[in-house]
C-alpha cells in the first residue's frame, strides 16, 4: 500500500520485484530496483550501504512458539541454546543470533521457518508483530510467547541507492503526509481485520 501511494503521488509506474530478503541490499546497489519497501529497519550496517528516508513506522518483535510450549517461553533468557529462527539478511537474523547464540537457525524463506516450527524442527521463530498476526490467523497450533524483545530502536524506512538523493527527498515529502495522517497504522489495521476475517471463516 505504501509503495502504491508513493508512486501515485510522484507520478511513477509501480513495479514490485519479489526476491529473497537477504538479497535486497545487493539488488538495490546493482540497480535492479529503485527502493526497498519491505519492513526494512534502519541499522548501522545498512546505513553504510544504503540511503534511508525518514522513519515512517515502528514495529515490535514477537517470538512465535507452538501452543503446547507457551508456558516454557516466558522470558528471553530461555531462548539461549534453543533453535530460534530468523530470516536471513533481516533484523530478525541478528536478534536470533543475539538471543539463541550458536544454536540460532537462519532461514532464507520465512514460510519455511513456520513449517519447521510446526513440525518440531525449531523451538521458536522471531518476526515482526504484523507478520506474526498473519501467521497465527492461519496456524492455530502456534501462539505468541510472552517473551519481550528489547530493542533500542526499530525504525522502519524506505531504502535507496546511496547516490539517489533526489528520489529520497521526493519520497520524504510524501512520507510527511503518510506520517501526519497515520496512514500506515490504518493499513495495518485493515490488514489485521482481513486476517481476523480469514480466521473466522476458517
N, C-alpha and C positions, 0 to 999 in steps of 0.2 A: 504493500500500500504506500509506503514512503517513497519507494522508487517511482511508482506511477505518479504520485503527487509532484515530486521534484521535476520529473520530465514534463508534466503538463504545464507547470509554472514557468519553466525555462524554454519551452517550445522544442524539446528534443524528442526523438523517437526512442522508445524504450525497447531494449533487447536484454532479456535476462539470460545470463550464462550460468548453467548449472555445473558445478565442479566440486571436487573434494576440498574440505576446509583448509587442509594443510598446504594446498597449492595456491591459495588466494593471493598472497603477497607476491609470489613469483609471477603469477599471471598478470597482476597489476603492473609490475615492473617491466614485463615484456610487452605491454600494450594490448593484451587480449581483451581488456575492458577498461572503462574509464573510472569506475567507482566500485568500492566494496560496500554493500549494504547487507550485512549478514549478522546482526547482533555482535558487531566487531568492537571489542573493548580496546581502549587506549592503554597500551603498556609501554614502558621504556624501550623494550626491544623492538616493538613495532614502530615507535616514533623514529627510530634510527633509520627505518627503511621506507616509511610512508608519511604522507602529509595528511593530517586529520582535520575534519571540520570541528566545529564546536560540539560538545556532547549533547545529544538530544534525548537520551533515555538512560535509566539505570536499572539493572535487573539483579535481583537476589539469586544466589545459587542454592540449589537444593540437592539432597542426596536421596536417590531412589533405592529402595530395597524391596525384597519380597515381603508380602504382608505378614507371613508367619514369623519373619525375623525382626519385625519392627522393634520389639521390646529389647533386642540386643544392641540396637543402634540409637543411643540416646545422647552421646557426646562425641566430639570429633576425635578424641584420643583413641577410641576403639577402632578407628579406621587403619591405624598403623599396623602394617603386616597383613592387611586384608587385600583381596583382589578388587581394587577400586578402579573403575574405568573412567577415562576422559578422552574426548575426541582429539585426534592428532592435529596439532597446529593451533589448537584453541586455548582459551584461558583455562578451560577445564582440564587440559593436559597438565598444565602447571599445578593446578590445585590437587589433582590426583597424585602427582609425584610428591607434593608437599605433605599431604595428609596420610598417604599409604606407604611412602618410602619406596623401597626397591620392589615391592610387590604390585605397584601401580601397573595397570594394563592400559596401553594406549591403542585406541581403536580408530581406524580411518573412517569407517561408516558408523554414524551414531546408532542407526537402527540395528546394526549387528550387536552393539553393546546391550541393547534392550533384550534381544533374543537370548544372548548369552546369560544375562541376569536371570531371565525367566527359567532357563534350563539349568541353572545352578553352577554355571562356569565362572560367574562373577559374584562377588558379595554385595557390591554397590556400584551405582553409576552417578557421577556428578553432572548436573546440567543446569540450565537456566530455568527459572520458575515457569515461564510460559511454555517452554518446551516440555517440562515435566508435566504440566497440566494436560497437555495434548496426549502424552504417553499414557497417563493414568486414565484418561477418558476411554481409551480402547483396551486397557490392560488392567482389569480389576484385581489381578493377582499381585500387583505392585502398589506400593504406597510411598509417600514422602516420609522420610525418617524425621526424628526430632532434632537431628544434628544441625547446628547453626554454623554456617561457613563464614568466618570472619574475614573481611576484606577492607583495606584502607579506602579503596575506591573501585567502582565498577562502572566506568563511563562508556556508554555506547556511542559511537560516532561513525561518520562516513569517512572512508579512507580513499586517498588519491595518490597518483604518482607524485613524487617529490617536486617535480617541475610544473605540475598542473595547478598553479596557484589561482589562475583566473577562474577555473571551474569551481575550485574550493570556495572562493569568495562568493560566486553566484549561489552555490548551494547553501552557504551560511546565511545569506539573505532569506532564502526560502525557509530555512530552519528557524529563523526568528519567529515566523508565523506559526510553524509547527509547534514550537515550544510554548509560545504565548497562548495558543488555543488548546494546548494539551491534546493534540491530535493523536499522538502515539498511544496515549492512555486510552483513548476512545477505540482505536483499532484493536488494542489488546483486549479490551472489554468485549468487543464484538467477537473476537476470536474465542474467548473463553465461553461466551454464550453459545457459540456454534458447537464447541466441544461438549458443553453440558447437554445440548440438544441431541447430539450424536450418542452420548452415553445413555440418555433417557430412552432413545429409540432402540438401542441395543438391548 
